[in-house]
């Protein structure tokens, strides 16, 4: 214990103090547990017309103001509603737009996708870009996460000049609800935190054996635009994918696409880029998949395509669905297309159809799903609830263990959000339109992100040879990147890649919620004996909260999953120790951060 306490003290002395305020960190990702410890203003069951606004929360960190808004019915926040946000940013009721006891400098109408900034007895129109507005989810919901940039400057004036503000959300219809009911609004004072960590991700793969899958809508063949070629080259060299699901390649063939990727990422001896494009009964098919592994079969499903990819390095066949469902108000058509390819997956898991996959084969769905309408389409994608049963058959539980598929929800680089579409000139604010969904009973997403070069710090741009405008200069969608592994809960890896010394890797992801992976290595024992291994997790008091490994293990690379569902948010430490005849005694510890 003395040795461990010394390690604890060393690690604490090296820590940034910002870690201790991580419970205030918010990520716009449709997971709302990070709001649990934040106070709210409530307003229940009092609407006489329209929706009933139930709860409003506010917090801040890293120069963003975050809001959580709950209501009693499902709406699309970016369209066809009368909800309006008012912020009295100078906390002075005598300036700005007068409403319900506050003087609002900011008025933003969500359904109209615009608003006004009030100053010096006048006003000017503002868009989402002017205030750095992001709202999640993009589909209909009864709960929304919102962020606004606290450093916004409009016509040379700071939007948030003071630390205290008043906030109101109002449904601007006759007898529409307002929160809070009381005159004077919801008073919020900005907390003063040091800059905090964003969610961890790695632009490069953490382990060479992982499978990197990318989904990328390249906006009407702009992948082949000569003026954008060097930006595309930098993007693909930075993300270095194994499989790419392209959307919106209308006027080029699969071979032309593979040739271009070969130019960007030349094959080594024994390597090649394989590609496929299936022409369905449509005028301009746009789905192309390019892969380092052979593509053995392709099936058109409406405007979408299913590919069988032979993952020779993993000795598995991957069922890879690449989709581009209809945009905008086409809710019925979009639902039918999702129903159809989900039904294809259902049938591929059973004998007798056009395709029969081997039991426990990995399944991944990627693409620009255009999920900007009813939430049901997102629900079907995850849980297999088919709506048009008379056409596409019964609903089903899509994963092999009769559970839902997992939604990777990759974080947008250096941003507190998960948006995958960004167009500053469009009236719609950034949204999550692109998805990577997978069968997590047989594979694990160990690293995921959306490449948004605009937000990357300068040192990252230099390291990865990127320019800040790269992704937004070539398309309105952003590359979505997810790394997968195919290992059991505790396994020994390929010993041909073994580190011939003890090592303890940093857990990933970190921060995490609620599970993370820890990898370690054991060297060859000169006496050919196993080593007595202990891997234990401690809290800040040095108390044991989990014992992950306590057994003799032979030389090799190992990994173990740590599930912290029963623990509270905070900093923990994990320590690996070993002793055995023929091996030196080894001890190492690292910190991990649980955020709920």
N, C-alpha and C positions, 0 to 999 in steps of 0.2 A: 504493500500500500504506500510506503514511503516513496518508492520509485514512481508510482502512478501520480502521487500528489505533486512530485517535482515536475512531472510532465505537464500536469494541469496548470501549475503556476507559470511555466514557460509559455504555454499556449495562450493563457490569459494575458500575459504581458505583451504578446505579439498581436493580440486582437484589436480590431477597430472597435471603439465603443459603440459605433452605430449598430452593432449586432443586438444590443440590448433593447433597442426600440423597434425590433422587427415585427412585433405584434401589430403595429400600425400599418404595415405594408399591405397594399391592395393590388391585386392583379385582376384586370377585367377579363374573366375567363369562364363566366357562367357557373363558377363554384363560389358560394357565398359564405363559406365558413370563416374566411378572413375578416368578415365584418362582425363576428359574434360578440366581441368585447367592446364594440363602439356604440355609444349611446344614441338614441333616436328620439325623434318627435313623432308621436302616434296620433292618428286621427281616424277612428274606426266607425264604419257604418253610419255616416251622416250625410251622404250625397243624396240630394233630391232629384238630380238629373245626371245622366251619364255615368262615368266610372267613379268609383269611390277610392280616393287616395288614402292609403292606410298607414304608410310609414316613410320617413325621410331620415337618412343618416348622412353625416359629413365627416371627412377626415382629410389629412394632407400628408404628403412627404415628397421629397425629390422635386419640388417646384410644381407639383400637381395638386389641384383640389379634386377630391373624389366624392361622389354622391351615390347613394343607393336609394332607389325609389321603388316602393311596392304599391300595388293597387289590387283591386278585387276582380279584375277581368283582364283578358289577354288582348294586347294591342300591338301594332307595329309602331315603334317610337319614331321612326323616320318618315312616316307617311300616314296620311288620313287620320289625324288626331288634332285636338285643340289644346294639348298640354303646353304650357309656357313656363319657362324658368325665369325668375326675377332675382337678381342679386344686387343688393345695395352695398357696393364694394368699398365705399368710403364711410359707411355706417353713419350717414347723415340723411335724415328723412326730408330735409329741405332741398336737396339736390337730386337730379335725375327724374325718372318717371314715378309719379306718386301712385302707389297702389297698396291698399290694406296696411297703411301705417309705415311704409318704407319708401325711400326715394331710390329707385333702382337705376344704377348705371348700365346694367346689362339686362336686356330682355331677349330671350331666345325662344322662338316658337318651333318646337321639335317637328311637328307635322308639316310645317312650311319650310323647314330646313334653312332657317335664317332668322335674323333678328335685328336689334338696334343697340347701338352704344350711345348713351346720353351724356352730354358734357356741355358746359357753358350755355345752358338754355337752348341747346340744339341737339340734333341726333344724326347718326349716320348708320347706313345699313352694314351689317356684318354677316359673315358666313362662318361655317364651322372652322375653316382654316384660320380665321382671325383670332380665334380663342383656343385653338388646339383641341377642339371637341372630339371625343370618341365616345360612342355608346355601344354597349354589348348587352344582350345579343342582337344580331341583325334580324333574326326571325321574331315573330310575335311572342310576347311573354307578358307575365304579370309582375315581373321584377327586372330592373335594369340597373347596370353599373355605368357610371358616367365619369369621365375625367375632363378637366379644363386646365390649361396651362396658366399657372399663376404669374408667369413672366410676360403675359400677353401685352403688347403695346399697340394701340389703335390710334392712328393719326398723331403719333408722337406722344400719346398719353398712356400712362400705365393703367391697366384695367383694375389692378388690385393695389392701390397705394398704401393701404393700412392692413393691419393684421386681423382686425375684427370686421365682420360683414353680417348682413342679414339676408336670409334666403327664403324664398317663397316658390312653391310650385302651384299653378292654378290651371284648372280646366276651363278655358275661356269659351264656355257656352252658357246659355241662359240657365241660371241656378246651378252652374257647374261647381264642383268641389274645389277646395283650396286647402293646402297644408303649409303651415299650421293654421288652424281656425282663428287663433287670437291675433289681433292687430299687432303689428311690429315685427312679424316674421320670426324665423328661426335664427337666433344669434349664434354665430360660430366664430371662434378665434383660432387663428392658425397656430398649430403647435410648432415649436422650434426644435426640429430634429437635425442631427447631422445627416449628410447624404447616406442613403441606405442601399444595400445590395439588391440588384434585380435578380430574377430567377436565373439559375445557372444554366448555361448551354455551352456547347463547344462548336465553333464553326467547322472545325475539322473533326473527323471521327475520333472517338476516344480509343477504340480498339479496331485494328485492321480487319478482324474477323466479323465485325458488325456489318449488317446489310443496310446501306444508305439508299432510301427511296425519296424521290423528289416529285412533287406535283407542281406543274407550272403552266399557267395560261399565258401564252406569249403574244396575245392580242393581234389577231388577224395577220399571221405570218411575219410579224416584225422580227422574229428570230433570224430571218434571212435578209433583213434590211442592211445594206452595206454600211450605212451611216451609224448603225448601232452594233456593228460586228465586234468592235473592240470592247465595248461595255459587256456584251454577252460573253466574250472570251474570258474577261476578268471574273464574271459571275460564276461561270462553270468551273473555272480553275480553282476558285475559292471553295465551292461546295463539293466538287469532285464526287459526283453521284455514281451509284451502281445501277440504278434503274430510274428512268425519268418517264413520268406520265405527262405528256404534252396535251394541251388543249388549244384550239384555234389555230391549227396548221391546216388551212383549207387548200392552198394552191401548190403544195409541195408533197412529194412522195415520202414514204418511210425511208427509202434508201438515201434520198437527198438529205433527210434529217440526220440519219446515222453518219453520213459523210461529213456533215458540218460538225457534229459532236466529235468525230474522229479528228478533225482539224483542231478543235479546241483542246481535246484530251487524247493525244495520240496513244495508240495501243502499244503495249510492250509485246515482246515475243510470246506467242501463244494466246494473246488476247485478241478480242474483236468487239465491235459494237454491233449488236443485232437489233433489228427493228421490225415493226409490223404496223400496218394500217388496213383496216377492213372496211370495204365500201358497202355500207348498208343501203337500204332503199330510200336514200335521201339525196338531195342535190349536191351538197358540199360537205362531205364528212371531214371532221377536224381532229379526230382522236388518233394520236400516234404514240406508241411506246418504244423507247430505246433502252437497251439493256446490255450489260456486260455478260449476262447469262443468256443462253439460247431461248428463244420464244418458240415453243413447240406447237401451240394451238392458239387460234384467235376466233372469237365469236362476236358478231354484231348483235347488240341488244338495243333496239331503237337507235338513237343517235350515239349510243355508248358502246364500249367494247370490253369484253373479258378476254384476258390473255393467260395462258398457262406458261410459266417461266421455269425452266429447269435450273434450279439453284444447285449446280454441281458441287460447289464447295461445301454446301450444307447438306447434301444428299436429300434434298426435298424438292417437291414441285410447289410453286407458289401460284395460287389463283389470284390474279391481279386485275381488278376492275377499274378501268379508267373512264371517268364520266364527265360529261358537260351537259347538264340539264338546262331547260329553257329559263331565260332570265325574266325578271321583273314581275308583271302581274299574272304570269301564266301558272297560277297555283295548281290547277287541275292537271295540266300537261306535265308539270314538274313532278307531281305526286305519282302519276302513272309511270313515268320513266324510272323513278326510284323503286316503286313497287315491282317493276319488271326486272330490274337487275338484282334486286333482293330475292325475287322468286327464282332467278337463275342460280343464285348461290344456294338457295334451299334445295333445288333439284340436283345441283352438282354434288351435294353431300349425300345423295341417295343413289342407289343403282337404277339403271334403266333409262337415263336421259341422254341428251347429246354429249354430256360430259359427266364423268364420275370421278371425283377426286378421292384419293386415298385418305383414310381416316386420319385426322389431326394434321392435315396439310395446312400450312399457313394461308390466310386469306387477308388481302389488303384491298381497300377501296380508296381511290384517290380521285381528285378532280375539282374543277370549278362547279360546285353544286348549285350556285346561284341561290343560296338559301336566304332570300330576302322577303319571304312571305310567311305562310303559316308554319308554326312550329312542328306540326304533325310530320312534315317532310323530314325534318331533322330527327324526329322520334323514330320514324320508319327506318332511317339509315342506321340507327344505333340498335334498336331492339327488334327489328323484323316485323313490326306491326303493319301488315299490308292493308291498305284501305280499300282498294278495288278488288275485293275477293272474287267477285263474279268473273273477272278477267284473269287475274294472276294467282288465284288460289288462296290457300290459308296462310295466316300469319305463322311465324315460327320464331324460336330462339336461335339466333344465327351462329353463335359460337359452338364449338364442338362439345363443350361441357354444359350445353343448354343454358347459357347465360347470354347477356348482351355483348355486342362488339364494344371495343374501347375506342373512345375518341381521343386522339393524341393531344389536341388542344395546344399546339406549339406556341411558344411565346415569341412575340415580335422583338427582334434584337434591340436591346438597350431601351425597351419601352415597357410600360406597365400594362400591356394589353396583348390580345391575340388576333389583331386584325390582319387580313391577308390581301385586302384590296385597298388601294390608296390613290386618289385622284384629286389633287388640291383644287382643280378647276371645276369639279363636279359639285352639284348641290348636295349630294349624299356624302356624309362623313365616312371615314374609314370603317370597314366592316369585315366580318369573317364570312367569306363566301367559299373559300377553298378548304377542303377537308382531307385528312388521312385517318381512316378508320380501319381497325384491324382485329384479328382474332387473338385476344390476349391470353387465351388458354394455352397457346402453343408458341407465342412469341412475346417479347417485351420491348416496348419503346424505351430505350436507355438514354436518348438524347434527341431533342426536337427543337426546332426554331423556325421562324419566318424571317428570311433575310431582308432587312430594311436598312439599306446602306445609309439613308439619310440620317439615321439616329446613331450610327456607329461612331464611337470616339475616334479621334485622329490616329491614335496608336494602333487601333484595330484595322483601320483602313490601310495603314502602311504595311502592317504584318501580312495582310491577305491580298495586297496589291489591288485594292478596290478604290473607287472614287465615290464620294458621298451621293452623287446623283445617279449612280449606275442603274439601280433597279427601277427607279421611277422614270428614268429617261427612255427605257425600252418597252415598258408595258404598264398597264394599270393594276395588274395582279403581281404579287410578290412570290418568289420561290418558297415553297413550303418543304422543309427538310426534316426527315425523321430517320433515326438510326435504330435498327432492330437487332436483337440477339435471340438465339434459339436454344437457350440452355435451361436445364431443370433448375429447381430452387437452389440446390447446392450441388455443384458439379466440379469436376476437374477438367481443365481446358486442354487444348492441344499442347502436349509437352514439347513438341518441336519448337515452340515459341517460348519455352520456359525461361524465366529469369533465374540465373544460377546464384542467387543470393536471396536472403529474406527481404521481402518488401511488403509494405502495406499501402495500398492506393487510397486516394481520397474518394469517399463515397460519391455516388452519382445517382440521381441529381442531388444537389446540395445548394440551397435549401430544398427540403422535400416535404411531401404530404400525401399519404401517410407512410409510403414505403420508399426504400432506397437500396442500392446495391453496393456492397463492399467487396473488393477484390484484394487478394494477397497471394504471395508466392512462398514456397518452401524449397530450399536448395536440396541437392542430392546429398544424402548422408553417406559419409565415408564408410560407415559400418553397415550400409544398406538396411538401416532400421527406419521405422516410422518415427516421426517427431510428435511429442505431446503438445498439442496446439490448444490455445485458449483465446477466444475472441469474445470480449465482454463490452457492454455499453454501460456507461456511468452517467449520472447526472452531475450538476455543478457542485454538489456536496460530496462527490466521490462515492455515492451509493450505487450499487448495481441495479440497473433497471431491466437488463436483458442479457442473457447468456446465449450467444449465437452458436458458438462452437466450443466443445470441450471433448476432444477425442484425439487419438493417434492418427496421423495422416502421413502418407508417403509424399515424396517430392512431387511438385507440380504447381500449376496455377489454379487457384480456387476462387470461388465467389459465393456469396451468401446474400440473401435478401433479408433486410431488416424491416419489419412491419411495426410502426409506432402508433397504431390506431388507439392504443390504450394510454398514450402519454399526452401531456399537454405541450403547447408550443414552448420552445426554448432551446438553449444550447446544451448539447450532450457531447460525450467523448467516447470513442471506441478504442480499445487497446488490444493489440495482438501480442501474445507472449508464447514462447516455445522453449522447450528444453529436451535434450535427448543426447545420449552418448554419441559422440562423433560430430555433434553440431554445437556451435557456440550458443550460449543463452541469448535470446533475442527478445526485445520489447520495444514496441512503438505505439504511439497513440496519435489520433487526429480528432479534430472537432467536427461535429455535424450539427446542422440547424434544422429543427422541425418547425414548420409554419403551418398553422391550421386556421 
